[in-house]
Amino acid sequence: MPSYHFNTISEYHKHFELPESENPLFSVVHNTLKEDEEVNCNSYDFDDPIELNCQFYSISFKKIISGEVTYGRTKYDCSNGTLLFTAPNQKLSFKNIVFSSESYHIAFHKDYIRNLDIYQKIKQYNFFNYNVNEALHLSPKEEQIIKDIFKNIEIEYLNNQDEFSKEIIISQLETLLKYADRFYKRQFINRTEDNKILITKFKDVLNTYFEQDLFAEEGIPSVDWMAAQLKVSHRYMSDTIKAETGKTAIDQINLFLIEEAKSLLLNPNFSISQTAYKLGFEYPQYFTRVFKKKIGMSPKEYIKKHTLN
């Protein structure tokens, strides 16, 4: 698979034969096409699978009319607008994607926002670290809101730069991110059934891991490892689980461990130390602290209480 690495926005523009950026740290590209006109990504070398790795943030809006966009293994209708966010060093791969009508692409370097409040705020938006198949699919009303914000940013970007230009662009960019956060939460709610499927698979992975005695051999699985088994990004998996259960992925792993611990502690063939090691805890003392925090009593107290009953 061909791979392209872009350190600067200028390199990106040059490779894809885009107009030279008005600002080396910030750019807006707006393609306007007739409704019956289509752009095939083949013209951008996307006919075969390719991988991109960019050293800047990007936000892209397109109407995808062919090519598959999936969440896990579930296919979705992408006839409406699709919004994709990427962070520096995030690898993306594309194949056979065709889009039509308008498309927008915003790119900005860390240095463009480094001394501003948005630099810290942007880290709170997990969707910058979702996979390409976890893009935001907009309703018609949502699409219009996003397009209006893109247009406002474009107008200011193309204006003669003055002391207010960057402040106005940043303000619009913050608004765009807030709306995207709202729309993503709507998307999680609308896909409740698919969320439940993901959570079921998450629990199945943990059960299999336990049955194969991998907790003892490999230790407690990380969120990254769990996400890899489910073929989703760890941020998307965590947000899906949080939206559906109100608890984080780490919480769910700990709850699984505690439930298994309850059974093992009441097995006369297992000591507290053996239980801790079987569940992937390197030190029994740490297991005791975690168990007491979740259950409200130590493993010894738990055993004594249930033995008496």
N, C-alpha and C positions, 0 to 999 in steps of 0.2 A: 504494500500500500504506500503510495507516494506521501511524503510528509513535508510540510512547509512550516518554518519557524520565522515569526516576524517580531523583531525587537522594537520596531517603531511603527507608528501609524503611516509614515511616509513609505516605508517598505511595503506595507500592505496595499496602499493605494497604487503604487507602481506595479506590483505584481498583477493585480486584477484590472490594470489599465483604467483606474478611476481618476477623476480630476484631482489635481494637487490640492492638498489640504490647506485651508485658510489659516490653520493654527497647527503647529507640529505636535501639540499635545491633545488636540480635540478636533474631531471632524464629524460632519453630517453628510451622508449620501442619500439623495432622494431620486429614485427612478420612477418616472411617470410613463405609463403605457396605456394604450387604448384597451378597452375591455376585451376585445377579441384578439389581442396580441399577447403572446406568451414568451417568457424567458426560460430557456432550459439551462439548468446549471452546467450542461455540457460546455457552454460557451465560457464558463468559469472553471473548466477542468474538473468538474464534479461528476462527469459521466461514470468514471470508475471511482471506487471508494478512495477518498483522500483524507488525510488527517491534518488539522490546523492546530498550531500552538502559538498563541499571541501573548505578548507582554503588556497587554492593556485590556481594559474593560470594554465590552461591546454590548449594545442592545439592538436587536434586529427585529423588524416587523415585515412579514411577508404573508401573502395568501398562497398557500401551498395547494396545488390542484392535482398533483400526482406524486407518487413516491409514498412510502409507508412511514408514518409517525406512530410510534407505539409507546405504551406504558407497560413495562414488563413484556408480556406477550399479547397484550390486548390492543387491537387496532382502533383508531378513532378517526372520525370525519374531520378533515382539516380544511374544508372548503372555506371556513371563516378565517379571520386573521390569526396568525401565529406569532407569538412574541417570544424571543429567545434571548436569554441573558448569559454572558460568559465573563469569567474573571481571568486575570492574568495567569498564565501557565496551565490553563485548562485545555485539555486535548479534545477536539471535536472531530467526528468523522461524518461524511456525507456520501450519499449514493443515490443517483437517479431522482433527484428532487427537481420538480418543475413548479414554478410559481408564476402568477400573472398579476395584472393590475399594478397598483402602487407598491413600492417597497421602500423602507427606510432603514438606514444603518447608522448608528451613533457609535463612535469609538472615542475613548478618552483614557489618557495615561494616568497612572497614580500621581505623578507630579502635578497634574492639572488640579487635583483636589486635595493634595497632601496637607495643606495648612488650613483646611476648612472643616466645618462640623460634619459635612457629608462623608469625609474620609473614614470616620469612625462609624457613622450610621450605616454605611453601605455594607459593613461586615455583618450587620444584623439581618440582611436579606439573604436567606439561604439559597434563593432561586438562582443566584449568580454561580452556584456550584452544582446545579442540577445537570443531568445528562441532556444531550440534544433531543432524546426521545421523551423528555419530561418537560417540554415547552408549554407555555401558557396558550391555550386556545380561547379566543375571545368571542363573545356574543356580538351581534351587530351593534348594539348600543355601546358596549365596552370598546369595540373597535373604533368607533367614531371619537370617543373620548381620547383614546391613545393617539389617533391620527392628528387630532387637534393640537395635542401637546407637542408632538413631533414637529408639526408645522410651525408652532411658536418658537421652538428651539432653532429650526432652520432659518426662520426670518431673522432672528437675532444673530445667528452665525454668519449670515451673508451680509449683514449691515456693516457699515463702517465701524470698526471697533472703537469704543470709548471706555471711560471709567466705569460705566454701568453694565457693559456687555456681559462680562463673566458672571456678575452677580445675578443678572436676569436669567442667563442660561442655567446656572446652578439651581436657581429657584424652580425653574420649569423641570429640571432633571429630578429634583426631590419630589415634585408633584407626581411625575411619571412613576417613580419607584413606589410611592404610597398607593397609587391606584393599582399598580401591578400586584402589590402585596394583598390588597383587598380582593382582586380578581382571582388570585391563586387560592385564597381561602374559599372563595365560592366554588372553584373547580374541585377542591378536595371534598366539599360538602356534596356536590352534584355526583361525585363518583364514589359514593358510600359503599356500594356493593364491591367495587374493585378494591377499595381500601380494605374491606374485610377479607378479601381473598389474599391480599398482600400480608395482612396480619396473621392469617391462618398459615401461610407459607413460612412466615417468620417463626412461628411456634413449632412448625414441623421440622425446620432446620435445627432448632434447639433440641427437640426430642431425639432426632437422629444423632446429633452430636453427643448427647448424653448416653444413648443406648450403645454407641460405639466406644464408650469410655474415653472420649476425646477431651473431656474436661480435665481428667487426671493426667492424660498424656500431653496435651497441647496447652492447657490453661483455659481460662474464660475467654470466649471469642470476643473480638473487638467489633464495634459497630461497622467499621470498614469491611471486615471479613463477612459479616452477616449480609451487608448490602451486596457484596460481590456474589454471594450465593443466590441472591434474589435477582441479580442482573439489573440493579438500579443504583443510583448514586446514594451515598450514605446520608446526604442532606435530605434528599427526597424521601427516602425511607423513614428517616426520623420525623420529618414533618407530617407524613401520612399517618404514622402511628400516633403522633401527638394529637393530630386533628380528630382521629377516631376514638382514642382511649383517654386523652387528657394526660397521658404519661409519656415520657421519652423512651427511646429505644433502650437506653441503658437501664431505665427503671424496669422495663419489661424483662430484660435479661436477669436483673436482680430478683424480680418477683418469681421468675422460673426457678432460680437457684434456691430461694427460700422455700418454695413448695416442695422441691425435691429434698431439701434439707430436713423438712418436717418428717418426711417418711423415713429417711435414713436414720435420723436420731432415735426413732422408736424401734429400730431394728436392733435386737440384742447383739447381732454379729458385727455392728459398726460402732466404734468409739467416736467421740467428738472429733478427734484428730483425723481419723480415717474418713469421716464424713467431709471434713474440710478439704482434704487432699483429693477426694473423689470428685468434688465440685470445682476443682481448679484453684483453690486457695493455697498459696505457697506457705502461708503461716496460719496455724489454727487460731491464733489470737485475733488476726484480722477477720477471719470468718465469724468469730464470737462477737466482735464489735458490729459487724454488718447485721448479723442475725438479731442481736439485741435492739438495734436501731429500728429494724423493720417490724419485729414482733413485740417488743416491749419487755422482753425477758431474755436471759442468757440461755444458751443451749442446755445447760445443766438444769436450770429452773424449768425449762420446757419439758425435759424428760421426766423430771420429778412430778410435775403437775399432771401429766398424762399417764404416768405409771400409777399414781394414786387413784385416778379416775377409772 
